[in-house]
Amino acid sequence: MTGPQELTLTEVSPVCGPDEVLVRVAYCGICGSDVPRYFDGAVHSFPQVLGHEFSGVVETVGAAVTTARPGDRVAVAPLVPCHHCAECLAGRPSLCPNYSFIGSRRQGALADLVAVPAVNLVSLGDLSLRTGALVEPLTVAIHGVERADVLPGEPAAVLGGGVIGLLVVLTLRDKGAGPITVVDVDPRNLAVARQFGAAHAVNALTDDVAGHFARTGAPTLTVETAGVPPTQRQALAITARRGTVVYVGTAHQDLVLSPTVFEHILRHELTVRGSWMSYSAPFPGHEWADAVRILGSGLVDPGVLISHELPLAEAVRGFQAMRSRDEHRLKVMFRVGGEEAGA
């Protein structure tokens, strides 16, 4: 990126530091956080190579690296914490005040090669490189779900049926929760939610959401992933007494709570928790190994999430798809080196 809505395909030479590796990128997805970066120029500086949801193959290792070898198939954790502050030393790297981030503060993966710290590598095992590019968004879902103490058989609701919401469904299933209700406004997302194992798929535009939970029972765990005021309020209104609400979706608008909705927190003694990114200790955290395991478990075909797969030369088309109202969009992914990366 050289400016808002300005993408230039150019030649660069990434430098591999002594504790870093060069990764030849196979696949890279567009995250919702990349949308304001592209359309509004909301990056820390220009030029900026975007891209932080990616897989690839290690091509070169730095002089001090002993944990990786050329040819390793990997996903990459994009957070680069300082590893020295109080939050990092307490095992909370997501809260590091001094962090950098691949694809927003340092050069990202919409490129053939990207330099990353060796400690950020996550082995893909037998996963395909294409599926490996879904590891990062799944870790966001895992981290969010684990902000609550999920019990087997616990009734749960997921508000928002986009990529993260669907991956929350997958995570809840892995933990034995259920029945799971997904609420969304797009019937196509709701159809995929059923494929992912949701027992109920409720269209907020055409169905009576409150009536649904009156019939089926209130969820004791609600995970909000849409990040919009209607679902942010709804999460508090539908959750059972003594239940837990986890907010995962990033907000872009002011949220106003009526006294009645706010009183649900008090009168129902709700636990309200936020979730930020997807890391724990030892860095990058168990979320990453768990994501590789879940994607390889056979619970679902993760490829169903990939609605668009484009070459890097069609980057503008990929970002346009993120805001298109004329096509069904879930994960937009770029095929950079593909499965042949590093061959």
PyMOL commands that set and color helices and strands:
alter all, ss='L'
color gray80, all
select helices_A, chain A and resi 34-40+86-89+93-95+118-120+129-132+135-145+163-174+187-195+209-216+229-238+259-267+286-295+302-305+312-322+338-340
alter helices_A, ss='H'
color red, helices_A
select strands_A, chain A and resi 20-29+53-61+73-76+79-80+100-101+113-117+121-123+156-159+180-184+200-203+221-224+244-247+271-274+306-311+331-335
alter strands_A, ss='S'
color yellow, strands_A
deselect
rebuild
show_as cartoon
